[in-house]
Amino acid sequence: MTGTGSLPRTFVSFSSADKGRYDLMCAWKAHQHIDFNFADFQLDEAINSQRPQYIKSVYAAKIRRVDTFVLLIGADTYTKTVFVKDEVETAVDKGCRLIGVNLNNCRFRDSLCPSFFAGVGAMFVPFSSRILAEALVWQKQGASPSYYFFDELYTGLGYQLIGNTAVLPQPQNPFSGGNRPPWAR
């Protein structure tokens, strides 16, 4: 793949219910003012087959070409024990950098994490471009069932920490409080 340089070669796995979040990641990647990028090795289109072995062989070939595997963890991901589970197992067997992205903004592995992704040495982050960009370049050190970033990294990136979650505050409206320029009145 040309033009990807040292970008992490990444396969993103998700439940069909969470495809919109994958699409948003692609929008972050395309936006010139968002510092977020990865070499996307996602399937180009849905596999038109009813044969599970064939489907598995297609995505396994993609995963064998990546160094990073991202699992979007939504409300129903734990139920995806056919294809998503197999994608995870293929990535673990290959030794990919594993990142669990919690769509509920949790900074740690939580109760929505599928059992097949718990304890595999993944970094867990909330669904947000700034912290996910950090996870895409994170290098695993030591052996742990799961990893997370320290609070200081989140606050340094502008996040507000609320319990186990991290959220970016909404930018202030420069025109709030009657602070409008004459042309906007």
C-alpha positions as CSV (number, residue, x, y, z in Angstrom):
1,M,0.0,0.0,0.0
2,T,1.6,3.2,-1.1
3,G,1.4,6.5,0.8
4,T,0.8,5.0,4.2
5,G,4.4,5.4,5.4
6,S,4.6,4.4,9.0
7,L,0.9,4.6,9.7
8,P,-0.4,1.6,11.7
9,R,-1.9,-0.9,9.3
10,T,-5.2,-1.4,11.0
11,F,-8.2,-3.7,10.8
12,V,-11.4,-2.4,12.5
13,S,-13.8,-5.0,13.8
14,F,-17.4,-4.1,14.8
15,S,-20.9,-5.2,15.1
16,S,-23.1,-4.2,12.2
17,A,-25.1,-2.1,14.7
18,D,-21.9,0.0,15.2
19,K,-20.9,0.6,11.5
20,G,-21.8,4.3,11.8
21,R,-18.9,4.6,14.4
22,Y,-16.5,3.0,12.0
23,D,-17.7,5.5,9.3
24,L,-17.0,8.3,11.8
25,M,-13.5,7.1,12.3
26,C,-13.0,7.3,8.5
27,A,-14.4,10.8,8.6
28,W,-11.8,11.8,11.3
29,K,-9.1,10.3,9.1
30,A,-10.3,12.3,6.1
31,H,-10.7,15.6,8.0
32,Q,-7.7,17.9,7.6
33,H,-8.1,19.5,11.0
34,I,-8.3,16.3,13.0
35,D,-5.0,14.7,13.9
36,F,-6.0,11.1,13.4
37,N,-4.8,8.7,10.8
38,F,-4.3,5.0,10.1
39,A,-3.8,2.7,7.1
40,D,-7.3,1.2,6.8
41,F,-7.3,-2.5,6.0
42,Q,-11.0,-3.0,6.4
43,L,-12.9,-5.1,3.9
44,D,-13.7,-3.0,0.9
45,E,-17.3,-4.3,0.8
46,A,-19.5,-6.8,2.5
47,I,-18.6,-10.4,1.5
48,N,-21.3,-11.8,-0.7
49,S,-21.4,-15.4,0.6
50,Q,-23.3,-17.6,2.9
51,R,-20.3,-19.9,3.4
52,P,-18.8,-19.1,6.9
53,Q,-15.4,-20.7,6.0
54,Y,-15.1,-18.6,2.9
55,I,-16.0,-15.4,4.8
56,K,-13.5,-16.3,7.5
57,S,-10.7,-16.8,4.9
58,V,-11.3,-13.4,3.4
59,Y,-11.1,-11.4,6.6
60,A,-8.3,-13.6,8.0
61,A,-6.2,-12.7,4.9
62,K,-6.8,-9.0,5.7
63,I,-5.9,-9.4,9.3
64,R,-2.7,-11.2,8.5
65,R,-1.5,-8.0,6.7
66,V,-2.1,-5.7,9.7
67,D,-0.1,-4.8,12.8
68,T,-3.1,-3.2,14.7
69,F,-6.5,-4.6,15.4
70,V,-9.2,-2.3,16.7
71,L,-12.5,-3.7,18.2
72,L,-15.3,-1.2,18.5
73,I,-17.2,-2.3,21.7
74,G,-20.8,-1.4,21.7
75,A,-23.9,-2.7,23.5
76,D,-24.2,-5.9,21.5
77,T,-20.6,-6.7,20.6
78,Y,-20.4,-9.5,23.3
79,T,-23.1,-11.4,21.3
80,K,-21.1,-11.5,18.1
81,T,-19.6,-14.9,18.7
82,V,-19.3,-15.9,15.1
83,F,-17.4,-13.5,12.9
84,V,-16.2,-10.8,15.4
85,K,-15.0,-13.4,17.8
86,D,-13.1,-15.2,14.9
87,E,-11.6,-11.9,13.8
88,V,-10.3,-11.3,17.4
89,E,-8.9,-14.8,17.6
90,T,-7.1,-14.3,14.3
91,A,-5.6,-11.0,15.5
92,V,-4.5,-12.5,18.8
93,D,-2.9,-15.4,17.0
94,K,-1.0,-13.1,14.7
95,G,0.2,-11.0,17.6
96,C,-1.4,-7.7,16.6
97,R,-1.5,-4.6,18.8
98,L,-5.0,-4.9,20.2
99,I,-7.2,-1.8,21.0
100,G,-10.7,-2.0,22.5
101,V,-12.6,1.1,21.8
102,N,-15.5,1.6,24.2
103,L,-18.4,3.3,22.5
104,N,-19.8,4.2,26.0
105,N,-16.6,6.4,26.6
106,C,-15.3,4.1,29.3
107,R,-11.5,4.4,29.7
108,F,-11.1,0.8,31.0
109,R,-12.3,-2.7,30.2
110,D,-15.8,-2.8,31.4
111,S,-18.9,-5.1,31.5
112,L,-19.6,-4.6,27.8
113,C,-16.2,-6.1,26.8
114,P,-16.9,-9.5,25.2
115,S,-15.4,-12.4,27.1
116,F,-13.4,-13.4,24.0
117,F,-11.6,-10.0,24.1
118,A,-11.1,-9.8,27.9
119,G,-7.6,-10.8,29.1
120,V,-5.9,-10.7,25.7
121,G,-3.6,-7.8,26.4
122,A,-5.6,-5.0,24.8
123,M,-5.5,-1.3,25.4
124,F,-8.9,0.1,26.3
125,V,-9.9,3.7,25.3
126,P,-13.1,5.6,24.8
127,F,-14.4,6.4,21.3
128,S,-12.7,9.7,20.6
129,S,-10.1,10.7,17.9
130,R,-7.5,12.2,20.2
131,I,-7.1,9.2,22.6
132,L,-7.5,6.7,19.8
133,A,-4.7,8.4,17.9
134,E,-2.5,7.8,21.0
135,A,-3.5,4.1,21.2
136,L,-2.7,3.6,17.5
137,V,1.0,4.4,18.3
138,W,1.1,2.8,21.8
139,Q,3.7,0.1,22.3
140,K,2.8,-2.7,24.7
141,Q,5.3,-3.0,27.6
142,G,5.2,-6.0,29.9
143,A,2.5,-8.5,30.1
144,S,-1.0,-7.6,31.4
145,P,-4.5,-8.8,30.7
146,S,-5.5,-5.3,29.7
147,Y,-3.9,-1.8,29.5
148,Y,-5.2,1.7,29.9
149,F,-3.7,5.2,29.7
150,F,-3.1,7.3,32.9
151,D,-5.3,10.2,33.8
152,E,-2.6,12.7,33.0
153,L,-2.6,11.8,29.3
154,Y,-6.3,12.3,29.1
155,T,-6.3,15.6,30.9
156,G,-3.3,16.7,28.8
157,L,-5.3,16.1,25.7
158,G,-8.2,18.2,27.0
159,Y,-10.5,15.4,28.3
160,Q,-12.7,15.8,31.3
161,L,-12.6,12.6,33.5
162,I,-16.0,11.7,34.9
163,G,-15.9,8.4,36.8
164,N,-14.6,5.8,34.5
165,T,-15.3,7.9,31.4
166,A,-13.4,10.5,29.5
167,V,-15.2,13.1,27.3
168,L,-14.1,16.2,25.5
169,P,-16.0,19.3,26.5
170,Q,-18.1,21.0,23.9
171,P,-16.3,24.1,22.5
172,Q,-17.7,27.3,23.8
173,N,-19.9,29.3,21.4
174,P,-18.1,32.6,20.9
175,F,-21.5,34.3,20.4
176,S,-23.1,33.1,23.7
177,G,-24.0,35.6,26.3
178,G,-24.9,38.3,23.8
179,N,-21.3,38.6,22.6
180,R,-22.4,38.9,19.0
181,P,-20.7,41.0,16.4
182,P,-22.9,43.7,14.8
183,W,-23.4,41.8,11.6
184,A,-24.8,38.8,13.6
185,R,-27.5,40.7,15.4
